[in-house]
Amino acid sequence: MIKSVPVPLPVVNIGKQIRKFFMEAQTQAKNKVYFHYNHTDSCKFARWNARESYEFMNARPWQDVVDFYSNMVNGRLSLSDLFVTERTSFIHDDDNEIPEVELENHSSKDKSGKWERVTFKILVSYHGGSFDGWQKQPGLNTVQGLVEKSLGSFVDDRKAQLLKELCKPLEGCASVAGRTDKGVSALQQVCSFYTWRKDVKPHDIEDAINSVAPGKIKVISVFQVSRAFHPNFSAKWRRYLYIFPFNEGENEEQGCDSGLEIDNLCSDERFVEHSNGCDEKIENLLINDEDVLEGVKKPKCFIVSRVNMLLKQLEGKLLSYKIFARDTKPSRNTGPPTECFIHHARAMEARLPCSLNGYGQGRKVMCVELVANRFLRKMVRVLVATSIREAAAGAGEDALLKLMDATCRRATAPPAPPDGLCLVDVGYTEFDPSITLIT
């Protein structure tokens, strides 16, 4: 019998292969094009870097905006005091959007499970500066935490007993249309609450929530809706308003000097010479944030009409806004999860009311209105900050669209401060383009 002799396997140098792998990866990284560093238009050296954009956005009298939102929550002011137009009547009580009673032929005896419970739709406004955001978190003062605590007295006996056995506090469970970040206000946030108790009345829920934090959170309306209603999944669109305040004396600058600075920068001989010398090799260059043309003075103001022009290009398009998102899970970085359809995107100048009686002129501000079927995390704030940065640099009207192809989120500006952002309302019917704040 012939015995088979084992053939010795070749010795593999694992360490050598690993080193080779990392060397190839580094080579690919060097040749990879990052659109953030690859601006090739005539105003590429006029753009603020991340630090400059952050400083520009934060060096604002934000307290005036925070106070304005606080007065709106308390009913002392309204959007009609900011926008002198009848279009603010879109702040509606949409009781008829969702049927109050499920159209069923079954008798109450045949109903079981979720069809036995009663669902309430709650419209609530709150002052963002008074809370650590919507989502409930241990040790933080959140809107959801206060709302659910106030709903504890309306849960059914079965759930109350279960919570007691689990050593958990007696709280209700509230679903919401959209979780707002710390500092973000809301005028008509939509949440829902269900219970198997039949004796709960809408005015009881309203009184319970209003008593939790007077002056900081206020219920607009409560009514019973279909048991199939969900504030997030049933929504067709959301409307956000961002108010950007100007510093004193900056109003005149941004109206006359901004365009002149940009034109002078783009026609500067040093800029042209530097630009022409790099265009051929720039595709394979990785330019650092701080690498700017020596001696160039970047613009320190912008024109609101340029921001409006940039935002209008986003209307009516289904696009992936992953480059404008922050804190998004890797599983949501590609494909439909990052796609949004913006119905309306505009900007205009306005003035905050200087007093409660409405007399006189207050601080000059820029208002940005965005309406979309959905928004990614911090998407509105990044869009606003990036639009201002591009407007200040004098970028073309398609600048935001070009950024959609960027491979690094540093291509966009850091998020604008949350103080200026407000969730205005949520719609459960098709969006009506004739009902907007800014035309």
C-alpha positions in Angstrom: 0.0 0.0 0.0 1.4 3.3 -1.1 1.3 6.0 1.6 0.6 9.6 0.4 3.2 12.0 1.5 1.7 15.4 2.6 2.9 18.3 0.5 4.2 21.2 2.7 2.1 24.4 2.4 4.0 27.6 1.4 4.9 29.7 4.3 2.8 32.9 4.3 4.2 36.0 5.8 1.0 37.5 7.4 2.8 40.6 8.7 4.1 41.4 5.2 0.6 41.1 3.7 -0.9 43.3 6.4 1.7 46.0 5.7 1.1 45.7 2.0 -2.6 46.1 2.6 -2.2 49.3 4.6 0.2 50.8 2.1 -2.3 50.2 -0.7 -5.1 51.7 1.4 -2.9 54.8 2.2 -2.2 55.2 -1.5 -5.8 55.0 -2.4 -6.7 57.5 0.3 -4.1 60.0 -1.1 -5.6 59.7 -4.6 -9.2 59.9 -3.4 -11.1 63.0 -4.4 -12.8 64.8 -1.5 -15.1 67.5 -2.8 -14.8 69.4 0.4 -11.2 70.2 -0.6 -11.9 70.2 -4.3 -13.8 73.4 -4.9 -12.8 74.6 -8.4 -15.0 77.6 -8.9 -13.8 81.1 -8.8 -14.8 81.7 -5.2 -13.1 78.6 -3.7 -10.8 80.8 -1.6 -13.6 83.0 -0.4 -15.3 80.2 1.5 -15.1 80.1 5.3 -13.5 77.0 6.7 -15.4 75.1 9.5 -14.0 77.2 12.3 -14.8 80.5 10.5 -18.3 79.3 9.7 -18.9 78.2 13.3 -17.6 81.6 14.7 -19.8 83.6 12.2 -22.9 81.7 13.1 -22.4 81.8 16.9 -21.4 85.5 17.1 -25.1 86.5 17.0 -27.6 88.1 19.4 -29.5 84.8 19.7 -31.2 85.8 22.9 -33.6 88.0 20.9 -34.7 85.0 18.9 -35.0 82.8 22.0 -37.2 85.5 23.6 -39.4 85.7 20.5 -40.0 82.0 20.5 -40.8 82.1 24.2 -43.4 84.8 23.6 -45.0 82.8 20.9 -45.3 79.7 23.1 -46.9 81.9 25.8 -49.3 83.4 23.3 -48.0 87.0 23.6 -46.8 87.0 20.0 -47.5 85.1 16.9 -46.0 84.5 13.4 -48.2 87.3 12.1 -46.1 89.7 14.2 -43.0 88.5 12.2 -44.6 88.0 8.8 -47.0 90.9 8.1 -49.2 88.7 5.9 -52.4 86.7 6.0 -50.5 83.6 5.0 -49.8 82.9 8.7 -53.3 81.6 8.9 -52.0 78.2 7.9 -51.4 77.6 11.7 -54.5 75.5 11.7 -56.6 73.2 13.9 -56.6 70.2 11.6 -59.2 68.1 13.5 -60.8 67.1 10.2 -57.6 65.7 8.7 -57.9 62.4 10.7 -61.3 60.8 11.3 -62.3 60.8 14.9 -64.1 57.4 14.7 -62.8 54.4 12.9 -65.3 53.4 10.2 -66.0 49.8 11.3 -69.0 47.6 11.1 -67.9 45.5 14.0 -69.6 46.0 17.4 -67.6 46.9 20.4 -67.9 43.3 21.7 -65.9 42.0 18.6 -63.0 44.5 19.1 -59.9 43.4 20.9 -56.2 44.4 21.1 -55.4 47.8 19.8 -59.0 48.3 18.5 -60.2 48.5 22.0 -58.0 51.4 23.0 -58.6 55.1 22.7 -56.1 57.2 20.8 -55.6 61.0 21.3 -53.8 63.4 19.1 -52.0 66.2 21.1 -50.8 69.4 19.5 -48.2 71.0 21.8 -45.9 74.0 21.7 -42.8 74.4 23.8 -39.8 76.7 24.3 -36.7 74.9 23.2 -34.3 76.9 25.4 -36.1 75.5 28.5 -35.5 71.9 27.6 -32.8 69.4 26.7 -34.6 68.3 23.6 -37.7 66.1 23.0 -36.4 62.6 23.6 -36.5 61.3 27.2 -33.0 60.8 28.7 -32.0 59.9 32.2 -31.2 63.0 34.3 -32.2 65.5 31.7 -35.2 67.9 31.5 -36.9 66.8 28.3 -40.3 67.5 26.7 -41.1 63.8 26.3 -40.2 63.1 29.9 -42.6 65.8 31.2 -45.4 64.9 28.8 -45.3 61.2 29.7 -45.1 61.9 33.4 -48.3 64.0 33.1 -50.0 61.2 31.2 -49.3 58.7 34.0 -52.7 59.3 35.6 -54.5 58.2 32.5 -53.0 54.8 31.9 -55.2 51.7 32.4 -55.1 49.6 35.5 -53.3 46.7 33.8 -50.4 48.8 32.6 -50.2 50.6 35.9 -49.9 47.3 37.7 -47.2 46.1 35.2 -45.2 49.3 35.7 -45.4 48.8 39.5 -44.1 45.2 39.2 -41.2 46.4 37.1 -40.4 49.2 39.6 -40.9 51.8 36.9 -42.6 55.2 37.4 -46.3 55.6 36.5 -46.0 57.2 33.0 -47.8 57.2 29.8 -46.2 56.5 26.4 -46.2 59.4 23.8 -45.2 58.9 20.2 -44.1 62.1 18.3 -44.0 63.4 14.7 -40.3 64.5 15.0 -37.8 64.6 17.8 -36.3 68.0 18.2 -32.8 68.7 19.5 -31.8 70.7 22.6 -32.7 74.3 22.1 -35.1 73.8 19.2 -38.6 75.2 19.8 -42.0 74.0 18.4 -45.3 75.7 17.7 -47.4 72.7 16.7 -45.5 69.5 17.6 -47.7 66.5 17.2 -47.7 63.6 19.6 -50.2 60.8 20.4 -51.2 58.8 23.5 -53.5 55.8 23.8 -55.2 54.1 26.7 -57.7 51.4 27.3 -59.6 53.6 29.8 -62.9 55.0 28.4 -63.4 57.8 30.9 -60.4 59.9 29.8 -61.5 63.3 28.3 -59.4 65.5 26.0 -59.6 68.5 28.5 -58.2 66.3 31.3 -55.1 65.6 29.2 -54.8 69.3 28.3 -55.0 70.4 31.9 -52.5 67.8 33.0 -49.8 68.7 30.5 -50.3 72.5 30.9 -49.7 72.2 34.7 -46.3 70.5 34.3 -44.2 73.5 33.2 -46.3 76.7 32.8 -44.8 79.2 30.4 -42.5 76.6 28.9 -44.9 74.1 27.4 -48.5 74.6 26.3 -51.1 72.3 24.7 -52.8 73.8 21.6 -55.5 71.1 21.3 -56.3 67.5 22.2 -58.9 65.3 20.4 -59.6 61.6 19.8 -58.5 60.2 16.4 -58.4 57.0 14.5 -56.7 54.1 16.3 -54.5 53.7 13.2 -53.1 57.2 13.5 -49.4 57.6 14.2 -47.9 61.1 14.4 -44.7 60.2 12.6 -45.7 57.5 10.0 -49.0 59.2 9.1 -47.4 62.6 8.4 -47.1 63.9 4.8 -44.8 66.8 5.5 -43.0 68.9 8.2 -42.5 72.7 8.2 -39.5 74.3 9.9 -38.6 78.0 10.4 -35.1 79.2 11.1 -34.5 82.8 12.3 -31.0 84.1 11.8 -30.4 87.5 13.6 -28.1 90.2 12.3 -25.8 92.2 14.6 -26.2 96.0 14.9 -24.6 97.8 12.0 -24.3 94.6 10.0 -27.5 95.3 8.1 -26.0 98.0 6.0 -22.8 95.9 5.4 -24.6 92.9 4.1 -26.6 95.0 1.7 -23.8 96.8 -0.1 -20.3 95.5 0.6 -20.8 91.7 0.3 -21.1 91.6 -3.4 -18.2 94.0 -3.9 -15.9 92.0 -1.7 -16.6 88.8 -3.6 -16.1 90.5 -7.0 -12.8 92.0 -5.8 -11.6 88.6 -4.5 -12.4 86.7 -7.7 -10.7 89.4 -9.8 -7.6 89.5 -7.6 -4.4 88.8 -9.6 -2.9 86.7 -6.8 -6.1 84.6 -6.7 -6.1 84.1 -10.5 -2.5 83.1 -10.6 -2.8 80.7 -7.7 -6.0 79.2 -9.1 -4.6 78.7 -12.6 -1.5 77.0 -11.3 -3.5 74.4 -9.4 -6.4 73.5 -11.5 -4.6 70.8 -13.4 -3.5 68.9 -10.3 -6.3 69.7 -7.9 -8.1 66.4 -8.5 -5.4 64.5 -6.7 -4.7 67.1 -4.0 -5.9 67.0 -0.4 -5.9 70.6 0.7 -6.2 71.3 4.4 -9.0 73.6 5.9 -6.4 76.2 6.8 -4.7 76.3 3.4 -6.0 79.5 2.0 -4.5 82.1 -0.2 -2.2 84.3 1.9 -3.4 87.8 2.2 -6.9 87.2 0.9 -9.6 88.9 3.0 -12.7 86.7 3.1 -16.1 88.3 3.1 -17.7 88.8 6.5 -21.3 89.2 5.4 -23.8 87.8 2.9 -26.9 88.8 0.9 -30.2 87.3 1.8 -31.3 87.1 -1.8 -28.4 84.8 -2.6 -29.5 82.4 0.2 -33.0 82.4 -1.3 -31.6 81.7 -4.7 -29.5 78.8 -3.4 -32.4 77.2 -1.5 -34.9 77.6 -4.3 -32.9 75.1 -6.4 -33.8 72.3 -4.0 -37.5 72.6 -4.5 -39.4 69.8 -6.2 -36.5 67.4 -6.2 -36.0 64.0 -4.5 -32.4 64.1 -3.4 -30.1 62.3 -1.0 -29.2 64.7 1.8 -26.7 62.4 3.6 -24.0 65.1 3.1 -26.2 67.5 5.1 -27.0 65.1 7.9 -25.2 64.6 11.2 -25.2 61.8 13.8 -26.8 59.4 11.2 -26.4 55.6 11.6 -24.1 54.0 9.0 -27.0 51.8 7.8 -28.9 55.0 6.8 -26.0 56.6 4.9 -27.0 55.4 1.4 -30.1 54.8 -0.6 -33.7 55.8 0.2 -33.2 56.3 4.0 -31.3 59.5 3.2 -33.6 60.8 0.4 -35.9 63.7 1.1 -38.3 65.7 -1.1 -38.3 69.4 -0.3 -41.6 71.0 -1.2 -40.7 74.6 -0.3 -37.4 76.3 0.5 -37.2 80.1 0.7 -35.4 82.9 2.6 -36.4 86.5 3.3 -35.6 89.5 5.5 -37.8 90.4 8.3 -37.8 92.2 11.7 -38.5 90.8 15.1 -41.2 92.8 17.0 -39.3 95.1 19.4 -42.1 95.1 22.0 -45.2 93.2 23.0 -47.4 96.2 21.8 -46.0 95.8 18.3 -44.8 99.4 18.0 -41.5 100.3 16.4 -39.0 98.2 14.5 -37.0 95.4 16.1 -33.9 93.5 15.2 -33.3 92.7 11.5 -33.3 88.9 10.9 -33.3 86.4 8.0 -36.1 83.9 8.0 -35.7 80.5 6.3 -38.7 78.4 5.7 -38.2 74.7 4.8 -41.1 72.2 4.1 -40.2 68.6 3.2 -41.7 65.1 3.5 -39.0 64.3 6.1 -35.7 65.7 7.5 -32.5 63.9 8.5 -30.9 64.6 11.8 -29.6 68.2 12.0 -30.3 68.6 8.3 -32.1 71.9 8.6 -29.3 73.5 10.6 -26.6 72.3 8.3 -28.6 73.5 5.2 -28.9 77.0 6.7 -25.3 77.3 7.7 -24.0 76.0 4.4 -26.4 78.3 2.4 -25.0 81.3 4.3 -21.5 80.2 3.8 -22.0 79.7 0.0 -23.9 83.0 -0.3 -21.1 84.9 1.5 -18.6 83.3 -0.9 -20.7 84.3 -3.9 -21.1 80.7 -5.1 -23.3 79.9 -8.1 -27.0 79.1 -7.7 -26.4 75.3 -8.0 -23.8 75.2 -5.2 -26.0 73.2 -2.8 -26.8 70.7 -5.6 -23.1 70.2 -6.4 -22.5 69.4 -2.7 -24.8 66.4 -3.0 -22.0 64.5 -4.7 -19.4 65.2 -2.0 -17.8 62.2 -0.3 -17.1 63.8 3.1 -19.6 65.6 5.4 -17.0 68.2 6.0 -17.9 69.5 2.6 -20.8 71.3 4.4 -20.7 73.8 7.2 -21.1 72.9 10.8 -24.7 73.0 12.0 -26.1 76.4 12.8 -27.0 77.0 16.4 -30.3 75.4 17.5 -31.6 78.6 19.1 -32.9 79.8 15.7 -34.8 76.7 14.8 -38.5 76.0 15.3 -40.8 73.2 14.2 -43.8 75.1 13.0 -46.3 72.4 12.1 -46.8 68.9 10.7 -49.3 68.1 7.9 -51.3 64.9 7.4 -52.8 65.9 4.0 -51.0 66.7 0.8 -48.9 69.8 0.9 -50.6 73.0 -0.5 -47.9 75.2 -2.0 -50.1 78.2 -1.8 -50.0 78.1 2.0 -46.5 79.2 2.9 -44.8 81.9 5.1 -42.4 83.0 2.4 -43.4 83.3 -1.3 
